[in-house]
Amino acid sequence: MTGDVHDSYSIRTEGGKALDLNAGENKFQLYNYLGYNNQRWITTKNENGTVRITSVYSKYRKREF
């Protein structure tokens, strides 16, 4: 995971693929890292110890996935 000044992260494999939200098909995929908001993620710690991962793309589009 790599962070930025906006507290969002990319989640990447060693081979350079990133967790990518394909919003057109409403699915997740591994895709070459391009740095767009559909490949940036915000993590939020839940009270029960788990972590919520929210796409920056969906956060600014007011979409729920």
N, C-alpha and C positions, 0 to 999 in steps of 0.2 A: 504494500500500500504506500502511496506517495501523497503527502499532504500539500495544501496550498494556503494562502493567506485568508481564504474564505471558509476555512475549516471543512473543505471537501477533499475527497481522496479518489485516486484511481486504484483499482484492484487489478493487478496484472500478473501474468505468468512470467516465468523466467524467459520464455520465448518471445515476449513482447505483446502477447494477446491481452486484451482487457475485457473485464466484465462490461457488457454493452447492453443497453436497453434499446431494443428495436421497437420503437413506439408505434410504428405503422402496423406491426403485426402483434403488438402487445406481448412480447416475449423477451427473454434474456438469451444472450449468446456471447461467445468469445469472438472478438474481432480485433483486427490490428488497432493499436492505440493511436487515436487521432486527437485526443484531448478535448473533445466536445462535451457539452453538458450531459449527454446521454451516456457518457463514460465516467462521469464524476459522481461521487456518492457522499452523503452526509451520514455519519454514524451517531446514534443516540442511545445512551445506556438506559435500559428499562429498570424498573424497581425490582424485578425478579432476577436480575443479573444477566439477562439476555441483552442483545444489541439489535436495534432496528437499523436497517440500511435503507436510505431513501435516495432515489435518483435526483440529482440536481435538476435534471430536465423536468421530471414530474412535479417537483416542488414549485418551480416557477410557472408551470402550466396549470397548476391547481388540479392535477389528475391523480387519481388513486390507482395503484396497481396491486 
